[in-house]
């Protein structure tokens, strides 16, 4: 089975950070250590790191979509209003006042 890069339309900076995190993750998480070891037995350590990175991406995607699905319509509208209100107050705070001569 051949694999393509992590993404065909990738942001190279995000990919670099993800690979660096995937190098450290097996030390912290037992499940990712198992993914790393099984992939390393099949190939080399670089491929094993990419397998861990792919697993981390699936976890991130799952957590993001599950959090969004938990919000009800009223909660989404409230969140939108708060964001809009914060933008307005931030703009008011950032206004530059003229110097008094």
Secondary structure, DSSP 8 states (H G I E B T S, - for coil): -----S-SS--HHHHHHHHHHHHHHHHH-HHHHHHHHHHHHHS-HHHHHHHHHHHHHHHHHHHHHHHHHHS-HHHHHHHHHHHHHHHHHHHHHT-------
